[in-house]
Amino acid sequence: MESLGVAAIFYGTAAFMLASAFYVVLGRNLVHCAFALMGTFFGVAILYVYLGADFLAGAQVVIYVGGVLTLMVFGVMLTNRIYNLNLSSGAIQVVPGALSAGLIFALLVWIIQSVDWGAMDSGDPGPTSESIGRLLVGDYLLPFEIASVLLLIALMGAAMLVRRRRGSS
Amino acid sequence: MITRFRQIEMRLMGPLTLIPIVLCLVVLGTIAALPMLAAVISELVGDFVPAGLQHLVVVVLGTAGFVGILALNPIYSIWLERKVAAHVQDRLGPMRVGWHGLLQSFADGVKLLFKEDLIPRDADRVLFRLAPMLAIASAFAAFAVVPWGVREDGVVLAVSNLNIGVLYFIAITSLGALAVLMAGWGSNNKYALYGGMRAAAQMVSYEIPTAILILVVVAQVGSLHIPDIVAAQSGGLLGVGDWLIFQLFPLNLIAFVLFFICGLAETNRTPFDIPEAESELVAGFHTEYSGMRFAFFFLAEYGNMLLVSMLAALLFLGGWVGPFGSNPLIFFLKGFGLVVVQMWLRWTLPRLRVDQLMGVCWKYVIPISFFLLIATTVIKGLM
């Protein structure tokens, strides 16, 4: 009974995620696609909860739904033809797209098949935030710092690129 | 000169005379039942339901009760808002329906229910319908982690006693910006779109200092779990001395004031209500909404106001810890007290301009909150 319910939640989430992901790729209305992406992001967060990674799930929603997606929708609305509701995306370069997508898919399948995932811990998940914090500023301090410096450089680069040059504005 | 002075005095004193009466009414009348709810449910349910399902039943019933109360919250909050507004402007406000107009909002609610539900012909029908639902879902779902007390046996009175409570709060409230964008775009109306864009820019900007200021608290307490944060504020002089705003004296007080300002901005309340500035944008993102869908946005707004106030009370004002022991009633007094302050500010302060609003956020609030985060963690580390 318990495991059936859990399995139903998993398959329901997976189906919901896949459906919204397909809509993001195949849909024609750009704004609808952007909002459909929210379903996918949320599905990922639910999967994290399902795996007992509560902190990761929260971070997923904060960063992807609250940050990335909002900025994306904002960007879509700012770009062009703002008064035209049927802002649409066409299908261009079908063959190269299909090829690269197929290659990435094959790569993912190969990796998933070749890694030994070990046994899943099926116990009641405990709080994870403390151990994540200790690992981030302890064992993995250097990668953490490198990632943050990289992000800072990207941020400054973006600000540099969009800066209006004096005299040419 | 004297009349000017009299005006200012009236503005400041008008709501003050009202606050004690109103708080007693609101808190005692409607909310006193709330803290008992979870405890009562878990007691009652224990005898009838098999052990395996007990948790589920408690959660479902608790959620149902909580949603019911949240749906009632705007009704008396709107009455309160109109009363505060009236007293600030030296009027009486609603007086006819019920004692001092207490039933006015019920009448208005019934009116909204029966209004025709309009969707503009060229609107994006899917997004237009989805937006109010998302708005209300994000406002109500966040209440799941708001605890309102701890029973003597250590059971936390909350719908969900999440370990990452604060993070969940930040995550869920960020959906509100998306709902506003969805409404603004879906209406296919230029005022609605401008309102939606302004709201999204504002909410995304002010989310940053809000998160940092929450981190100030989290870093001092060392936990994302809200009951732990409250537990760190218990004791002290008169049960008040250890509230976080009194710890590390000026730093946390500044953090509290900034957090409250950010809360005002995130709930789009005056002086940060440019997304629905009626003198510029008709009604902003909900220009095209009518009837129940409009009411949903209102429910979400008043839900968010209460949410921000309650969170400020939990993080900085000691939650349910007060001078006469810890009691859920104290928590509700603090929460609703801050709601009254929000309303008071709305009718006292003028609206900021768009550029001023962003300037306040990026030039002042964010640097100060970063400074507070560094200062509090350094001091805590040295202690």
Interface residues (C-beta under 8 A of the other chain):
Chain A: E2 V31 H32 F35 M38 D54 F55 G58 A59 V61 V62 V65 G66 G67 L69 T70 L71 V73 F74 M77 L78 I82 Y83 L85 P127 S129
Chain B: G52 D122 D124 V126 L127 L130 L162 N163 I164 L167 Y168 I170 A171 I172 S174 L175 A177 L178 L181 M182 W185 N188 K190 L193 M197 A200 A201 V204 E207 A211 L224 H225
